[in-house]
Amino acid sequence: MTWLTWRQFRTQAFVGLGALVAVALYMVVIGLQSRDRYDQLHAQCDGGGCSKILSSLTDDYGLAYDFAGYLLIAVPGIIGLFWGAPLITRELEAGTHRLVWNQSVTRTKWLAAKLGLVGLAGMAVTGLYSLLLTWSASKVDLVADNRFQPLVFAARNIAPIGYAAFAVVLGTMTGLFLRRTVPAMAVTLVIFAVLQIVVPFALRPNYASPVTAKVPVTAETIRNLSMIGHYGKIGGLTVGGGPWVVSTSALLNSEGKEVGHTEWYQNCVNKGLEEIPGCLAAGKLHVQVTEQPADRYWKFQWFETALFAGLAALLAGLCFWRIRGPVN
């Protein structure tokens, strides 16, 4: 049964392998280049001036790695569309499933062989791509310090493997229930895309209860308020070594009250551009930050991988339940 499944699947497998080799070559080349550039920039650092010097590394390579990240996020969906959805529907539409079921192989073993081979292949391809991208982009990620950012989080380390397992079983399940390849592909694409949007913004922030931190406002923070981000940096000030900043409050005084409408604040704002930062910093203000600490990164990676693996197991159970019923 495994041999027959391989014979049917080998074309898709060779296409995936060829694409992986091409990606691997690109990742190795750009990874070596970014490492050399990082070493050159780091050699130019003088005391505490590294951050500004190294920031040019993200300018040079950030776009390339963003593109690679978007591609990696799409890979599990593509696998679900072109490997998972046709896995059973192709047999049902051609009627070849009847020949197999009239032999000694049971429906359950037939489905298990298909899901096992294709699912493991999809996880292997996605996992290798993720490993290559994680290695290649490691210096840029170190400088950017934004590994909780949705694109970076979903395209690094082990999380993509869970996405691939889920996508393959999702495609297979929709094919079993819809019994038509094109509709199954469409439904698979929609469900996978929706989850890729919902999970980072609705579920991931709640994997663990966030903690609060009080960040003092300095002249540097005020000058860089336009750079306030949600994935590690607040106005040039790193909070706890690169956490996920879920939310930030308005400027608060020592009593915890907002100062946005006070006479003192308005007087500061009305000063010259060069005087505003010093004036606000002199007021001993702070910002209340709600964050997911940096040391929770791997906990979140394992949790999300387990989440999608659990969904894959649930859908696989539906597949085995459905295959025992009438599917003609």
N, C-alpha and C positions, 0 to 999 in steps of 0.2 A: 504494500500500500504506500509506503514511504517512497519507494522507487517510482511508482506511477505518479505520485504527487510531484516529485522532482521533475519528471519528464514534462509534465504540464506547466510547471512553474519556471523552468530553466531559462526561458527567454527573458522574463521579467528580472530574474536573478542576475543574468549577465548584464542587462542594461543598468541595473542598480550598481553592480560592481564596477562597471566602466565609469559611471558618474562619480562613484566614490573615489576612484583612482584619480580622476581629473581634479576633484576637490582637494584631495590629499596633496597633490603636487602644488596647487595654488596655496594651500594653507602652510605648507613647509616653506615655500619661497617667501611669502609675505611675513611669516613668523620669524624667519632668520633676519629679514630686513628690519623688522621692527625691533628685534633684540639688538642688532648692531646700532640702530639709531638711539635706542635707550642708553646703551653704554656710552655712546658719544656725548649725549646730552648730560648724562650723569657725571661725566668727567669734567664738564664745564661748571658744575655746581660749586658755589663758594659759600660755605657756611649754611645759612638757612635759606638760600635763594633757589633751592631746587624746584619748588613747586611751579614757579613761573617758567623756568627753563624747560621742565619736563612736560608742561602743558602743550607744547608744540607737537609732542608725540601723538596726542589725541587728534590734533588738527590734521596731521599727516595721514593717520591710519584709521581714524574713527569711522569715516564713511565706509571704507572697505569692510571693516568688521561689522558695521551695522547691516550692510547688505548680506554678508555671510550669515548673520544672526537671523534675519528675516527668512533667508532661504532654509535655514535649519528648522525654524518653526514650521515652515510649509512642508518639509519633508515627511513628517508623520502623516499629515493630511493627504499628501500625494500617495503615500503607501496605502493608506486606507482606501483611497479612491480606486487605484489601479491594481492593487494586490488583494485588498480585502473584499471590496464590493463584488468583483467578478468571480471570486473564489468558488462560490456555490451557484450563483445565478447562471454562470456560463454552463455549468453541468445541467441545470434545470432547463434552460432554454434549448440546449442541444439534445436533451433526453438521455445523455450518457450515464446519468446517475442510475438509471434502471439496470444497466448492464452490470454495474458494480454491486448494486444491492442484491442482484440475483446470484451472486457468487457467495463465497463463504465469509466475506467481510461484512460485518454489521455496519449499520448506519453510524453508530457511535464511534467505532474505530475509524471509519472513513473520515468523519468530521474531525476527530482528534488528530489524525495524521496531517490533514490539511492545515488546521489551525496551528498545530505545533510547528510544522516546518516553515510556513509563511510567517507566523508570528515571530519565531526566533530569528528568521532572516531579517525581518523589518526592524526588530530591536537591535540586531547586530549592526546593520547599516547605519541606523540613527546613532547608536552609541559610539561607533567609530568616528562618525562625522563630529559628534559633540566633543569627543576626546581631542580630535585634531584642532577644532576651533578653540577649545579651552586652552590648549597648549600654545597655539599660535598667538592668541590675543592676550596672553597672561600679563605681559608688560604693559600693554595699553590699559587693561583692566586695573592693574595695580595703580597706575597714575590717575585714571578716572575715578577709582574708588566708588563705583556705582553698581556693585554686583546685585543689589536688590532691584535695580531698574527692570521693568517687565521684560524688555527685549533681552537684556543680558542674562537675567535669571533663567528664562525659558530656553536659552540657547547655550547653556554651559552645564558641564558635569553630568549628573545622572537624571535630571528631570526629563530630558527628551526621550529617554528610554521608556519611561512610563507613558508618555504621549504616544509613542509608536505602538506599544502593546495595545493600548486602548483603541487607536485608530484602526488597526487590523481587525480586531474583534467587532468594532462598531460597523465597519463595512460588511463583514460577514453576516452579522446579525440583521442588518437592514436588507441585505440580499435575500436572506432566508425568509423574511416576512413579506417583502415586496415581490420577490421572485422575478424581478426585472432589473437588468444591469444598470441602465441609465438612471431610472428613478432612484435606485439604491445609491448610486454615486452622488446624486444631487442631495439626497437626505444626509448622507455621510458628511459631505462638505459643509452643509449648513450647521449640523450639530457640532462638528469639530470646531468650526470657526466661532460659533457662539461661545463655546466653552473657553476658547483661547482669549476671548474678550472678558467673559464674566469672572473667570478664576482669578486673574491678577488683581482685579479691582474690587471684587465683592467677597471672595473667599480667602485669598492669600493674606490680607491684612489681619484676619481673625484666626490664623492658625495658633496663635498664642496671644494672651492679653498684652497689649502694648504697655510700655512704661513711660513715665514723664520725666523730663529733665529741664532744669532751668539754665538757659544759655545767656550769659551776660552779653550785653551789647557793647561792642568796642567801636572805635573809629573805623577799623577795617571792616567790621560787619556792616556798618551803615553805608560805607562806600560801595559795598557789593550787594546791597539788598536786592538788586535786579537779578543776582545770580542765585538767589535762594532756591534750592532744589529739594526734592523729596526723597533723594536716594543717597545721602551721605554728607553733603556739604551745606553749610548755612553761611552764606556771605563770606566764603573763604575760610570759615572756622569749621574744622572737623568736629563732629559731635560723637564722641565715643569710638573713633576709629572707623567710621564708615557705616553707620546704621541705616535703616530705612526710616526716614522721617515721615511719619504718617500725616502729621498736621502741625502747624505752628500757630501760636496766638498772635494777637496784635502786640505792639510795644507796651510793656507793663512797667509801672514804677515799683519802688521797694515795697509798697503796700499791696501790690498785686492788682492795681487798678489801671485801666487803659489810659494812655496819655494823649490819644489822638485828637481830642477836642479841648484840651486845656490851654490856657493862655500861654503858659510856659512853652508848650510844644509849638504853638503857632508862632511864637517869637523866634524859636529856633529855625523853623521852616522859612521864615521871612528873611533870614540872614543870607549872606552870600553862599554860593555853592561850596566854597572851600571851608566855610565856617560851620556848615550844618553838621557834618559828622562829629566834629569835636564837641559841639554844643550838646548834641543828643547823647554822646558817650559820657559827657560830664554829669548827665542826669542820673547815672547809675541805673539804667534801664535793663530790662532783661526780656527774653522771649521764652514762653512756656512751650516746650516741644514734646509732642507725643511720638514715640519712636519704637521700632523693633530693633533691639540691640544687634550689633554686628555679629556677636557670637552665636546668634540664632540662625545664621545663614544655612549651615548644613542640616540643622533640624528642619528647616523649612524645605530644603531640597529633598530630604528623605520623606517628609510628610507628603509633599506633592507627588513624588514618585509612587508612594504607597497608595495615595488617593486614586490616581489613574490606573494603577495596577489592580486595585480593588474593583473599580468600575469595569475594567476589562474582564475580571473574573466573573462579575455579575452578569455581564452581557454574554460571556461564554456559556454560563449556565442556561441562559435563555435560548442560546443556539442549540444546545444539546436537548433541551425540552422540546423545541420546535421541530428538530429533525426526526423525533420519534412519531410525530403526527403526520397527517397527510400533507404533502408538499407539491403534489402534482397540480 
